[in-house]
Amino acid sequence: MAFTLLATSDLHLGRRSSGLPDNSPLASATTTWQRIVQLCQDRNIDAVLIAGDVIDEENDFFESIGPLVSGFTTLAEQQIPTYLVSGNHDYNVLSEAVRQVDSEWIMLMGQNGKWQIDTLELNRSILQIAGRSFAGTTQETDPLTDFPSDKIDPDLPSIGLVHGEVEQPESIYGPIDRDRLIDSRLDAWVIGHIHKPRILRKKNPLICYPGSPHAFSASEKDDHGPWIFKIREDRSINTEHVSLSPIRYEDIEIDVSDIESKDEFRDTIRTRLTEFVDQITPSLDQVHHLIFDVWIVGSTGYAQLFEGWGNELNGYSEEVPGTDLIFSVRKVKYNFSPSLDGLEEMIGQDNPAALLAEMLVSLRKGEDHELVDEMMDQWKLEMDRINRSDIFRPLMNHNGQIPPNEGEARNYLEKECEKLLLKLFSQQDQREGA
C-alpha cells in the first residue's frame, strides 16, 4: 500500500513577513500553519513530517504555543500522526508544545541529539521513520556520524528527519555529508534549516529541503508551501510542492532605455508590473500579498533623472480587480549603462569620462583599444599567477586550472567602466546643482 505524507520544516511560528503592515494577520506564519492543518484533512494525509524550527525563538513561545497546540490537537483528533524534530531555533521549547498536547499522535523524535527510529503501520503496511533533534543552538559535527543504519530494515520503506546543512562542512548548524545521506539505507530524507524549497536528489534516496512554507522576506522568493510525498508499493516516491504561503516575493526587471518622459516612465512601470502579475496569476491562488523588488535597468544618459522618478515607486501598492490579491513595491534598485550614442559623442573630449567612453565603445564593438589591451594583458598575467599559486593548488588539483576566458574578462571590464562613468556623471550633476 502507498503512503501519502506531508513534509515541511522551518515554520518559525512567531515570525512575520517583512514589507507588510504590522497589523496584517497574513504576515504571521500562523496563517500558513493553519492552512497546512486543513490541507492534511482535505488531502487525506497519512502522516505529517516536520524537520525542525517549528517555533522561531524561545521568546516567541507564548505567541506560537496557542496556534501550534491547536493544530496538533486537530491533527490528533483526525488521527493523523505527526513526527517532528527540533532545530537550532526551538531545541529547548518544542518539547513543551508537544507536552501540552499530550497525545500519542504527536511525536518529537530523537531528543537530546540521539537518533530514534519509529514505525508507522497503516493497513498492514509499515513505514520506518528515523529522526534526530538538535540538542542546542549549534551542532558543529555531522548529525549522521552516528546514524544507526544497521537498525534500518532494507525490506521496508523508510524516511529520515534531520535539521542541518548539506555539503557545508564549516557550518555550525549540523554540517551534513551528502554521501552519508546516500549510504544511510533510507528511501528519502526531509531536511530542515534552509528556507528555499528544493530537491537535492531525486532518485533513491530522495533528498529534499522542504523549505519554509511561509515566505518571510525578499530573499525567499517564488512559491512557498509544504510537499506531499506519495511512497508507492515499489518504494518509488512522487513529489508535489503545494503553494500555501499568503505572501510571495518577486524580482522584476524593467527596461527604460527608450523612455523620453515622466508619463511614459510611469506607464511603462505600471504596465510591466500588471503584465507580470497577469502572467503568474494561475500560481497565485493562495497568495494575497505579492511584494516586488523592482530593478530599473537600461542604456541611458538620464540615470539621475530616472532614479528620481523611480524612487516614487517605493511603497506603491495596487489591488487586482476581482481577486483578493494586492501587489506592492518594497524596494527599487537600478542598473543603468551609458547609451552608445551618448558615449560616441563624448569621445575626443579631454577628460577622464571621455577616456572611459572610448574604452566602453571599443569593448561593446569588440574593437582594439590600447588601454583595454593593456588591461587584458594584466588580467592574463594575474590568471597565470593564480593558477601557479600555492594557496589555490588544492582547488586546482580537484577542478583543474582556471581556463582563461577573455569574454568574461571583457564583460567584467565593461561593467566596471560603466560604474565609473556613471559615478562621474553623478558627481558632475551634484556640482552643477550646488
PLY file of the C-alpha trace (Angstrom):
ply
format ascii 1.0
element vertex 434
property float x
property float y
property float z
element edge 433
property int vertex1
property int vertex2
end_header
0.00 0.00 0.00
1.15 3.55 -0.72
1.78 6.17 1.99
0.78 9.82 1.48
2.95 12.10 3.62
3.09 15.86 4.11
6.63 17.15 4.64
7.61 20.62 5.81
10.06 22.47 8.05
11.05 25.92 9.32
7.57 27.18 10.17
9.14 29.72 12.57
5.86 30.40 14.33
6.17 33.81 15.99
7.94 35.38 13.00
6.26 37.70 10.48
6.83 38.53 6.82
8.67 41.78 6.17
7.31 44.54 3.96
3.75 44.34 5.32
1.87 46.37 7.97
2.44 45.07 11.50
-1.30 44.52 11.96
-1.69 42.28 8.91
-2.72 38.79 10.13
-1.49 37.24 6.88
2.07 38.32 7.69
2.14 35.79 10.52
3.37 32.25 9.85
0.36 31.08 11.87
-1.82 31.57 8.77
0.25 29.10 6.78
0.34 26.58 9.65
-3.48 26.66 9.81
-3.60 26.10 6.04
-1.26 23.11 6.39
-3.51 21.53 9.03
-6.55 22.00 6.77
-4.66 20.59 3.76
-3.87 17.44 5.73
-7.59 16.86 6.21
-8.54 17.78 2.63
-5.90 15.52 1.05
-6.25 12.52 3.37
-2.65 12.73 4.54
-1.40 9.60 6.32
1.30 11.35 8.37
2.95 14.76 8.82
6.75 15.17 8.90
8.31 18.42 10.24
12.10 18.88 10.13
12.67 21.47 12.86
12.46 25.19 13.65
8.72 24.97 14.19
8.90 27.83 16.73
11.04 30.84 15.85
12.61 31.58 19.23
12.06 30.85 22.91
10.73 34.39 23.46
8.05 33.66 20.81
6.73 30.75 22.88
3.51 32.37 24.06
2.71 33.82 20.63
3.18 30.45 18.92
2.03 27.92 21.53
-1.72 28.52 21.05
-1.86 28.07 17.25
0.68 25.21 17.38
-1.18 23.24 20.06
-4.49 23.90 18.29
-3.07 22.48 15.04
-1.54 19.47 16.79
-4.85 18.81 18.56
-6.78 18.89 15.27
-4.32 16.50 13.64
-4.53 14.16 16.64
-8.34 14.25 16.61
-8.25 13.29 12.93
-5.79 10.51 13.82
-3.10 11.95 11.55
0.25 11.15 13.20
2.82 13.95 13.29
6.54 13.19 13.51
8.86 16.12 14.14
12.38 17.02 15.21
13.61 20.25 16.74
16.09 22.61 15.09
18.53 25.22 16.32
15.73 27.76 16.96
13.35 25.59 19.00
15.53 22.87 20.55
14.51 23.94 24.07
10.82 24.86 23.54
9.29 22.43 21.03
9.10 19.66 23.64
6.86 21.87 25.79
4.39 22.34 22.92
4.29 18.57 22.38
3.81 18.03 26.13
0.86 20.45 26.14
-0.99 18.24 23.62
-0.01 15.01 25.39
-1.11 12.76 22.52
0.32 9.55 21.13
-0.32 11.03 17.67
2.30 13.81 18.14
5.87 12.51 18.37
9.02 14.59 18.95
11.82 12.33 17.78
15.47 11.99 18.70
15.57 14.31 21.69
18.97 15.24 23.17
20.64 14.62 19.81
20.08 10.84 19.80
18.73 9.04 16.75
15.31 7.43 17.14
13.57 5.02 14.76
9.80 4.52 14.86
7.39 2.67 12.61
4.09 3.82 11.14
1.69 0.96 10.46
-1.16 1.52 8.00
-3.39 -1.22 6.59
-0.69 -3.85 7.15
1.98 -1.70 5.52
4.91 -0.43 7.59
6.95 2.77 7.11
10.15 3.29 9.09
10.76 6.87 10.27
14.13 7.97 11.65
14.62 11.31 13.38
17.16 13.32 15.34
16.56 16.63 17.13
19.01 19.46 17.84
20.36 19.40 21.40
21.49 23.05 21.46
21.73 26.26 19.47
24.60 24.84 17.43
25.74 21.47 16.10
29.31 21.52 14.77
29.56 17.84 13.87
27.70 15.89 11.20
24.48 14.56 12.78
24.72 11.47 10.56
28.08 10.41 12.03
26.29 8.05 14.41
23.26 7.22 12.25
22.20 3.61 13.08
21.83 2.32 9.53
22.19 -1.23 10.84
18.79 -0.83 12.52
17.01 0.00 9.24
15.16 -2.93 7.71
16.10 -2.85 3.99
12.89 -4.67 3.09
10.65 -1.87 4.39
10.21 1.71 3.09
11.93 4.34 5.21
12.32 8.11 5.58
14.51 10.34 7.76
14.05 13.69 9.51
17.02 15.89 10.40
17.94 19.57 10.69
21.20 20.80 9.16
23.15 22.00 6.11
24.18 19.60 3.37
27.71 19.94 1.95
28.62 22.87 4.23
31.49 21.39 6.28
32.20 24.66 8.12
28.58 25.11 9.24
27.81 25.27 12.96
24.24 24.17 12.25
24.63 20.48 11.54
27.06 20.06 8.59
25.80 17.02 6.69
27.92 14.94 4.35
25.80 14.13 1.28
27.43 10.71 0.94
26.25 9.77 4.43
22.67 10.55 3.39
23.06 8.35 0.32
24.64 5.48 2.28
22.05 5.57 5.08
19.82 2.81 3.58
16.80 5.15 3.74
14.50 5.81 0.79
14.14 9.56 1.49
15.37 12.42 3.66
13.47 15.52 4.81
15.98 18.16 5.94
15.25 21.42 7.73
17.18 24.70 8.13
17.31 26.05 4.55
14.24 28.16 3.72
14.38 27.81 -0.05
12.44 24.70 -1.13
14.44 22.37 -3.35
15.14 18.75 -4.09
18.84 17.93 -3.87
18.48 14.40 -5.20
15.52 12.78 -6.96
16.50 9.13 -7.06
16.70 6.81 -4.10
17.31 8.22 -1.63
15.24 11.31 -2.31
16.88 14.27 -0.52
14.59 17.25 -0.01
14.79 20.62 1.67
11.04 21.36 2.00
11.95 24.94 2.87
9.86 27.31 4.91
6.18 27.00 3.91
5.73 30.72 4.64
7.72 33.40 2.79
9.32 35.73 5.35
11.49 38.13 3.36
12.57 39.31 -0.08
15.39 36.75 0.00
12.75 33.97 -0.03
11.25 34.40 -3.49
8.82 32.31 -5.55
6.37 29.69 -4.23
6.44 28.51 -0.62
4.45 25.70 0.93
4.69 22.08 2.09
5.46 19.00 0.00
3.32 15.90 -0.46
5.21 12.64 -0.88
3.48 9.53 -2.19
5.51 6.42 -1.46
4.30 3.70 -3.79
4.40 -0.04 -3.20
7.57 -0.32 -5.30
9.08 2.37 -2.97
9.33 4.97 -5.71
8.32 8.43 -4.47
6.17 11.00 -6.23
6.63 14.59 -5.01
4.26 17.56 -5.19
5.02 21.08 -3.96
1.84 22.81 -2.74
1.83 26.63 -2.69
0.22 27.80 0.57
2.05 30.95 1.66
-0.23 34.02 1.54
2.87 36.13 0.90
5.09 35.96 -2.18
8.19 37.97 -3.05
9.40 38.53 -6.60
12.08 40.44 -8.51
11.09 42.17 -11.74
13.40 43.90 -14.24
12.03 46.82 -16.25
14.00 48.32 -19.16
13.56 52.09 -19.58
16.16 52.62 -22.32
13.73 54.28 -24.75
11.77 56.36 -22.22
11.53 60.08 -23.02
9.11 61.49 -20.41
7.93 61.00 -16.85
4.45 59.98 -18.01
5.94 57.35 -20.32
8.16 56.17 -17.46
5.16 55.74 -15.15
3.08 53.98 -17.81
5.92 51.57 -18.60
6.48 50.65 -14.95
2.79 50.02 -14.22
2.23 48.10 -17.47
5.16 45.77 -16.78
4.00 45.17 -13.19
0.43 44.33 -14.20
1.61 42.13 -17.11
3.85 40.19 -14.74
1.00 39.72 -12.26
-1.33 38.53 -15.04
1.34 36.11 -16.26
1.77 34.33 -12.91
-1.85 34.64 -11.71
-2.51 30.87 -12.14
0.11 30.18 -9.45
-1.23 32.82 -7.05
-4.36 31.03 -5.85
-3.27 31.15 -2.18
-1.34 34.44 -2.39
-2.85 37.64 -1.00
0.23 39.89 -0.99
2.69 39.92 -3.91
5.69 42.06 -2.99
8.12 43.27 -5.65
11.72 44.39 -5.68
11.87 46.37 -8.92
15.08 46.57 -10.93
15.02 49.56 -13.31
17.63 49.00 -15.99
18.60 50.35 -19.35
21.08 52.15 -21.54
20.56 55.84 -20.90
22.16 59.20 -20.32
19.49 60.14 -17.77
20.34 57.85 -14.86
19.91 60.55 -12.20
16.55 61.64 -13.61
15.23 58.07 -13.81
16.36 57.35 -10.25
14.38 60.35 -9.04
11.26 59.14 -10.85
11.83 55.55 -9.71
12.06 56.49 -6.05
8.40 57.49 -6.19
7.61 53.77 -6.55
8.69 52.89 -3.02
5.59 51.85 -1.09
3.34 51.72 -4.17
0.51 49.19 -3.97
-2.49 48.21 -6.07
-5.40 45.80 -5.74
-6.04 43.35 -8.57
-9.70 43.66 -9.63
-11.86 40.61 -8.99
-9.35 38.99 -6.63
-8.09 39.22 -3.04
-4.60 39.96 -4.34
-2.66 43.14 -3.60
0.71 43.75 -5.22
3.16 46.31 -3.90
6.71 47.59 -4.36
9.08 47.03 -1.45
12.26 48.41 -2.97
13.53 49.98 -6.20
17.03 49.21 -7.47
18.91 50.49 -10.51
21.37 49.13 -13.04
22.00 51.64 -15.81
24.61 51.74 -18.54
25.50 54.77 -20.67
23.94 54.71 -24.16
26.22 54.03 -27.11
25.19 57.23 -28.92
25.99 59.31 -25.85
29.35 57.60 -25.45
30.38 58.29 -29.04
29.51 61.97 -28.61
31.90 62.19 -25.65
34.90 60.74 -27.49
37.57 63.33 -28.21
36.97 65.42 -25.09
39.94 65.96 -22.79
38.69 64.43 -19.51
38.53 61.06 -17.69
34.91 60.50 -18.74
35.90 60.67 -22.41
38.61 58.03 -21.87
36.09 55.73 -20.19
33.70 56.37 -23.09
36.40 55.34 -25.60
37.05 52.13 -23.68
33.33 51.30 -23.44
32.75 51.83 -27.15
35.68 49.58 -28.03
34.51 46.90 -25.56
30.94 46.94 -26.85
32.01 46.85 -30.50
34.78 44.31 -29.93
37.40 46.75 -31.26
41.02 47.19 -30.19
41.94 49.88 -27.71
45.41 50.46 -26.27
44.31 50.73 -22.62
41.84 47.84 -22.92
44.54 45.65 -24.47
46.93 46.61 -21.65
44.34 45.67 -19.02
43.64 42.36 -20.75
47.37 41.56 -20.70
47.46 42.34 -16.98
44.46 40.07 -16.45
46.21 37.18 -18.24
49.28 37.62 -16.03
47.07 37.63 -12.91
45.26 34.47 -14.02
48.61 32.77 -14.58
49.72 33.83 -11.08
46.52 32.37 -9.58
46.98 29.08 -11.43
50.53 28.80 -10.06
49.72 29.96 -6.51
50.24 27.50 -3.64
47.09 28.69 -1.88
44.92 27.63 -4.84
46.78 24.37 -5.54
44.29 22.06 -3.71
41.46 23.62 -5.72
43.41 23.21 -8.95
44.15 19.56 -8.14
40.42 18.97 -7.68
38.98 21.04 -10.53
41.95 21.70 -12.78
43.34 25.11 -13.68
41.01 28.05 -14.22
40.95 28.45 -18.00
41.43 31.97 -19.39
38.11 33.36 -20.59
38.66 36.66 -22.37
34.94 37.09 -23.00
34.16 37.09 -19.28
37.10 39.40 -18.62
35.91 41.92 -21.21
32.35 41.79 -19.79
33.67 42.44 -16.29
35.85 45.32 -17.52
32.85 46.81 -19.35
30.72 46.73 -16.20
33.43 48.39 -14.15
33.89 51.12 -16.76
30.12 51.73 -16.72
30.12 52.07 -12.93
32.97 54.55 -13.01
31.39 56.61 -15.77
28.00 56.77 -14.05
29.79 57.81 -10.85
31.48 60.63 -12.74
28.12 61.72 -14.20
26.60 61.71 -10.70
29.42 63.82 -9.27
29.10 66.27 -12.16
25.33 66.61 -11.59
25.93 67.28 -7.90
28.47 70.01 -8.66
26.17 71.68 -11.16
23.26 71.58 -8.70
25.31 73.06 -5.86
0 1
1 2
2 3
3 4
4 5
5 6
6 7
7 8
8 9
9 10
10 11
11 12
12 13
13 14
14 15
15 16
16 17
17 18
18 19
19 20
20 21
21 22
22 23
23 24
24 25
25 26
26 27
27 28
28 29
29 30
30 31
31 32
32 33
33 34
34 35
35 36
36 37
37 38
38 39
39 40
40 41
41 42
42 43
43 44
44 45
45 46
46 47
47 48
48 49
49 50
50 51
51 52
52 53
53 54
54 55
55 56
56 57
57 58
58 59
59 60
60 61
61 62
62 63
63 64
64 65
65 66
66 67
67 68
68 69
69 70
70 71
71 72
72 73
73 74
74 75
75 76
76 77
77 78
78 79
79 80
80 81
81 82
82 83
83 84
84 85
85 86
86 87
87 88
88 89
89 90
90 91
91 92
92 93
93 94
94 95
95 96
96 97
97 98
98 99
99 100
100 101
101 102
102 103
103 104
104 105
105 106
106 107
107 108
108 109
109 110
110 111
111 112
112 113
113 114
114 115
115 116
116 117
117 118
118 119
119 120
120 121
121 122
122 123
123 124
124 125
125 126
126 127
127 128
128 129
129 130
130 131
131 132
132 133
133 134
134 135
135 136
136 137
137 138
138 139
139 140
140 141
141 142
142 143
143 144
144 145
145 146
146 147
147 148
148 149
149 150
150 151
151 152
152 153
153 154
154 155
155 156
156 157
157 158
158 159
159 160
160 161
161 162
162 163
163 164
164 165
165 166
166 167
167 168
168 169
169 170
170 171
171 172
172 173
173 174
174 175
175 176
176 177
177 178
178 179
179 180
180 181
181 182
182 183
183 184
184 185
185 186
186 187
187 188
188 189
189 190
190 191
191 192
192 193
193 194
194 195
195 196
196 197
197 198
198 199
199 200
200 201
201 202
202 203
203 204
204 205
205 206
206 207
207 208
208 209
209 210
210 211
211 212
212 213
213 214
214 215
215 216
216 217
217 218
218 219
219 220
220 221
221 222
222 223
223 224
224 225
225 226
226 227
227 228
228 229
229 230
230 231
231 232
232 233
233 234
234 235
235 236
236 237
237 238
238 239
239 240
240 241
241 242
242 243
243 244
244 245
245 246
246 247
247 248
248 249
249 250
250 251
251 252
252 253
253 254
254 255
255 256
256 257
257 258
258 259
259 260
260 261
261 262
262 263
263 264
264 265
265 266
266 267
267 268
268 269
269 270
270 271
271 272
272 273
273 274
274 275
275 276
276 277
277 278
278 279
279 280
280 281
281 282
282 283
283 284
284 285
285 286
286 287
287 288
288 289
289 290
290 291
291 292
292 293
293 294
294 295
295 296
296 297
297 298
298 299
299 300
300 301
301 302
302 303
303 304
304 305
305 306
306 307
307 308
308 309
309 310
310 311
311 312
312 313
313 314
314 315
315 316
316 317
317 318
318 319
319 320
320 321
321 322
322 323
323 324
324 325
325 326
326 327
327 328
328 329
329 330
330 331
331 332
332 333
333 334
334 335
335 336
336 337
337 338
338 339
339 340
340 341
341 342
342 343
343 344
344 345
345 346
346 347
347 348
348 349
349 350
350 351
351 352
352 353
353 354
354 355
355 356
356 357
357 358
358 359
359 360
360 361
361 362
362 363
363 364
364 365
365 366
366 367
367 368
368 369
369 370
370 371
371 372
372 373
373 374
374 375
375 376
376 377
377 378
378 379
379 380
380 381
381 382
382 383
383 384
384 385
385 386
386 387
387 388
388 389
389 390
390 391
391 392
392 393
393 394
394 395
395 396
396 397
397 398
398 399
399 400
400 401
401 402
402 403
403 404
404 405
405 406
406 407
407 408
408 409
409 410
410 411
411 412
412 413
413 414
414 415
415 416
416 417
417 418
418 419
419 420
420 421
421 422
422 423
423 424
424 425
425 426
426 427
427 428
428 429
429 430
430 431
431 432
432 433
